[in-house]
Amino acid sequence: MKSIFLLSVALLLSSCATTRAPSLNLLEKRSDYDNMGQIENELSSVDAPLLVPQRTNPTVTDIWIHPHEMPTGDYFRGGWIRTVISNARWEVEKKKSPLVIKKKSKHLKK
């Protein structure tokens, strides 16, 4: 009786774990990464885009704090602290050539 109960609990737990629906990432779907249709339509209406904004990366550095005794009498073992030196920002550059968007091919051609 005990083995049948354990078997039924195991089957119940494993069957619930295997019926998961395929995940749909709505942000990926809405961003239209594959065919980039909306971006190409907007850029085709403009002869040569003049300004293209670009996001710069933040400057981040690691700082080592050496082991020491604190004024409260506690001992600090030391460790790394990561800090941001300069934040990310948007830069707008004037482009002389038109912006070209390359599509990724879904199938590799041989």
LINPEBEL-V622525 format. One record per run of one state. SS is the DSSP state (@ for helix, = for strand, . for the rest). FROM is the first residue (numbers start at 1). TO is the last residue. If there is no record, write none. Layout:
SS_FROM_TO ; SS_FROM_TO
//
This chain:
._1_1 ; @_2_17 ; ._18_25 ; @_26_31 ; ._32_36 ; @_37_44 ; ._45_50 ; =_51_55 ; ._56_58 ; =_59_65 ; ._66_67 ; =_68_69 ; ._70_74 ; =_75_76 ; ._77_78 ; =_79_86 ; ._87_89 ; =_90_94 ; ._95_110
//
